[in-house]
Amino acid sequence: MPLAATGELVTRAAATHSAVAAFNIITLEHVEAVIAGAESADAPVVLQVSENAVKFRYGRLLPLARAAAVAADRARVPVALHLDHVQSDDLLRQAQGAGFSSVMYDAARLPYAENLAATRAAVDWAHTQGLWIEAELGSIGGKPGQGGRERAAGPPLDAHAPGARTDPVEARSFVAGTGVDALAVAIGSVHAMTTRTAALDHDLLKRLSAAVPVPLVLHGSSGVPDEGLVAAVGGGIAKVNVGTALNMAMTGAIRDFLAAHPEAVDSREYLSVGREAMAREVARLIGVLTRPGEPRSANPA
């Protein structure tokens, strides 16, 4: 079916107290696996291309974006394209006309005032192009140079360090001052975790949900246990980003296959195994995110 719009999927999820899963893609196998998993779960899904993935693809956005758009057009479930963790204004402007309906503009590495000003400028341009914009406030961690309002450079700030968490009052002001359509919040998750031991601050999430009038997004979800994800959706999260979990599924399956078949040289053999493992993980995680949890508190009018 035709490409869906990220904003519509997230808005619908927020209105029904659920969440849409958004998976970061790097290869065509990622694209095919995410769509296959979403079709198995009979659920809409968002395909995300990060700035780091663009760098990996020799700095070229269109080859992966075009492949994802064609695959999405043939999917049996709604599929949207999202440009993720964009720091480059040049890359931001490439989103228009490349099939993307949304962008996560990432100025969270900057002090608060600079983050707000840069995000406001990005939103002003993006909205003229019909793009839905997500931003981040606080330090989710796991990425060099992230420091929230207190730090502009240096090593990642620990997700549990003072000043790392998103402040509800500041978040409400940030949303009002930037005009963003969704906000990624720092509540204890960390990017690129390979263990599922992240402890989310669910009390803070409830306060953020009550304070912020736009949908909330959870980054670093691969490190959150299933029950934590269920509680996060119940607490107000409407979009859940997943990346590392897919790479772990793919890499583990390929590693096991090659260990059992050391003579293998045909990449189709082990890539198909990795693709199937990712598809299973996509379907499983979508099932987790659609599991009934505690009802969330309604946002104030």
DAURPE-V481604 format. One record per backbone hydrogen bond with DSSP energy under -1.0 kcal/mol. NH is the residue of the N-H (numbers start at 1). CO is the residue of the C=O. If there is no record, write none. Layout:
# DAURPE-V481604
nh=NH co=CO
nh=NH co=CO
This chain:
# DAURPE-V481604
nh=4 co=79
nh=9 co=5
nh=10 co=6
nh=11 co=7
nh=12 co=8
nh=13 co=9
nh=14 co=10
nh=15 co=11
nh=16 co=12
nh=17 co=14
nh=18 co=13
nh=20 co=238
nh=22 co=240
nh=23 co=46
nh=24 co=242
nh=25 co=48
nh=31 co=27
nh=32 co=28
nh=33 co=29
nh=34 co=30
nh=35 co=31
nh=36 co=32
nh=37 co=33
nh=38 co=34
nh=39 co=35
nh=40 co=36
nh=41 co=37
nh=43 co=38
nh=45 co=78
nh=46 co=21
nh=47 co=80
nh=48 co=23
nh=49 co=82
nh=51 co=84
nh=54 co=50
nh=55 co=51
nh=56 co=52
nh=57 co=53
nh=59 co=54
nh=60 co=57
nh=65 co=61
nh=66 co=62
nh=67 co=63
nh=68 co=64
nh=69 co=65
nh=70 co=66
nh=71 co=67
nh=72 co=68
nh=73 co=69
nh=75 co=72
nh=80 co=45
nh=82 co=47
nh=83 co=102
nh=84 co=49
nh=86 co=104
nh=92 co=88
nh=93 co=89
nh=95 co=92
nh=98 co=95
nh=101 co=81
nh=103 co=132
nh=104 co=83
nh=105 co=134
nh=106 co=86
nh=110 co=107
nh=115 co=111
nh=116 co=112
nh=117 co=113
nh=118 co=114
nh=119 co=115
nh=120 co=116
nh=121 co=117
nh=122 co=118
nh=123 co=119
nh=124 co=120
nh=125 co=121
nh=126 co=122
nh=127 co=123
nh=129 co=126
nh=131 co=126
nh=132 co=101
nh=134 co=103
nh=135 co=182
nh=137 co=184
nh=139 co=164
nh=145 co=154
nh=146 co=143
nh=150 co=147
nh=151 co=147
nh=157 co=146
nh=161 co=158
nh=164 co=161
nh=166 co=186
nh=171 co=167
nh=172 co=168
nh=173 co=169
nh=174 co=170
nh=175 co=171
nh=176 co=172
nh=177 co=173
nh=178 co=174
nh=179 co=175
nh=181 co=133
nh=182 co=133
nh=183 co=215
nh=184 co=135
nh=185 co=217
nh=191 co=141
nh=197 co=195
nh=198 co=223
nh=201 co=187
nh=202 co=200
nh=205 co=201
nh=206 co=202
nh=207 co=203
nh=208 co=204
nh=209 co=205
nh=210 co=206
nh=211 co=207
nh=212 co=208
nh=217 co=183
nh=218 co=239
nh=221 co=241
nh=223 co=220
nh=224 co=221
nh=229 co=225
nh=230 co=226
nh=231 co=227
nh=232 co=228
nh=233 co=229
nh=234 co=230
nh=235 co=231
nh=236 co=233
nh=237 co=232
nh=238 co=216
nh=239 co=216
nh=240 co=20
nh=241 co=218
nh=242 co=22
nh=247 co=243
nh=248 co=244
nh=249 co=245
nh=250 co=246
nh=251 co=247
nh=252 co=248
nh=253 co=249
nh=254 co=250
nh=255 co=251
nh=256 co=252
nh=257 co=253
nh=258 co=254
nh=259 co=255
nh=260 co=256
nh=261 co=257
nh=264 co=261
nh=269 co=266
nh=271 co=267
nh=272 co=268
nh=273 co=269
nh=274 co=270
nh=275 co=271
nh=276 co=272
nh=277 co=273
nh=278 co=274
nh=279 co=275
nh=280 co=276
nh=281 co=277
nh=282 co=278
nh=283 co=279
nh=284 co=280
nh=285 co=281
nh=286 co=282
nh=287 co=283
nh=288 co=284
nh=289 co=285
nh=290 co=286
nh=291 co=288
